[in-house]
Amino acid sequence: MKKIKIGVIGAGAISKFHLEVAKAIEWIEIIAITSRTLSKAEELAKEFNIPHVSESLESLVSDHHPDGLMVLVSVNQMYNVARQAMEFGIPVFLEKPPAMLPDQAKELEELAQSKSILTQVGFNRRFYSIYKKGLDIIKKHGELRGLTVQGHERMWRIEKSLDDETRENWIFANSTHTIDLLNLFGGKTKTVNSLSKSVSPKFSSADQIAGLVEFESGAIGQYSAFWYSPGGWSATLYGDGVTVEFKPLEKGFVIDQNFETTEIVADPIDTQFKAGFYRQLEAFGNLIKSGESQWPAADIHEALRTMKLADQLR
């Protein structure tokens, strides 16, 4: 099988999770890496046997001709680096979120459309094996009737480390991790209503959110997020005579009509590697090979839909 050759931009902590998976997939090869801090790129190249370290994105593409690019930079850098990556016209993987603001994500979507660029955005939870198994259980019993997603943050721990722009846009920078689950499980939205307010005197953005969503399928969803209250992240699916609970998001449980609880067992690749990352990278490789995006992957259009939903909720 011909190997898919990928170039990586970014050498932060998240890059290591992707590189660990790439090393385990025989038909994917990381051929070059570049980073704003070249010393970090050199360290990762040595650790993961990446043959080339490039001084720039331009030289990475011109010298090594990758089949696709993975942009694994911080949210503050993502929009600008993503624009640069798309100029080469080859498939692009963007870590989540694809931009700090919905308007920026919209620009990326338009750029991708104008250049016919294949895209994938790294909402890795979409690839959790327990999520597919949980949805299959719901569908086996009938329809998805409702879902709840809780996206509480630990703002009291992290706000001092955030710059003003990131804190003001935290719902896009981080809360899209959980808001995307509304789109994954519920599908396209029909109506969105929300109450929100801020309890922090330092910032104007909402940090208390209670939202109701009606999906085109007829299912009803709830989203709640209280950023200064301990609670964690969770999701619950309500079906016909069955409930599936993911609390925490990395664990799945089925509750039947007798209130008996059975754990959903994750596939080994979700315990061997950071959950979702293996099938996520496989999906990007298959996107490059086939030219088609397959569920549950999110392209830039789907990621923009999540960011727009976040904007409606705040």
Phi, psi and omega in degrees: 000131178293133182282144173275123183261126186235140172255142184246135174244116181117137183227033178277190184300322183293332182298325182298322179297318179294319183291326176299319179290316181302324180295333183269347180260110190297328186267007175242134181230125172276112187264340181198156179220145173221159181201157176300325174254100187298330180298324178291320177297321179295322178297314180292323178299320179291317183293323186248015176056043175277123190291336186226139170245120183258148181283341181206165175297320181299314181290328177301313183288314184291326183274329191238352171049060180292156175282337180200165180237143174243116180263107188240050182257175181289163182299328180293331182263343194302313185302310183294317180291323178298318177300316179297316182296322182290339181297340182274349173075013179253163182305141185230131171256128180243129173298157180275147347284162183286350179194167179284330187231151177301322180298323178292318178297324177297319177298319178295320178299315180295322178295317178298319179294318183294331181254005181053047182268131174284134183227154170215138179248139192280057170278082190295334181297337176302336184259007176301129179298327181291334179289316177297317180295320179295316177296321178298322178294316178301312183292328178297328181269349182145235184251156168283119183266328181194166175207150175234140176232129176249125184235047181296143180249171178246056188297330180296338179272328193248346190299329181291337181269355184263140171285164186301319182297316181293318180295316180297331183246029183299331180296330175272319185292329184223320185292344176297342173306314183270325180297327178299335179293332174299316179289321180298308185278321187269334183086205184291140181271150177255309177221148179226128175231142184209146168248133181212154178201172178239134176258349180274129179284349185276334188227154183267342184288154182293138174233008174227116188226132172226110186238151175238135183230132171254129181263157180299334179289343185104347178291156179243137181236153175234140175230129177226141180208119178236104196285347180247018180235128178301134180190325179080186182252140178201164175214143179226132178251133181247120180243196179277099179076015181207145176232138177240126185240133174244093182212103000291179185298339183272000179236141180235141180221140176255131178244120182265185185292343176266010180062025173276136184249130179234133180283141172272123184274126179287150174294150182306326182293341178272353173252332178287323180239172174303128190306133178088340188290325183295305181291333176297314180289323174303318181297320179293318177299318179292327175298316179296319183289315189263337184080010181231138177270135182244141175304140012263015183300148177249121172272186184296328178295315179293322178295321177296323177299321177294319180293324177293322177296319176300320179295324178290329184280331188282000000 
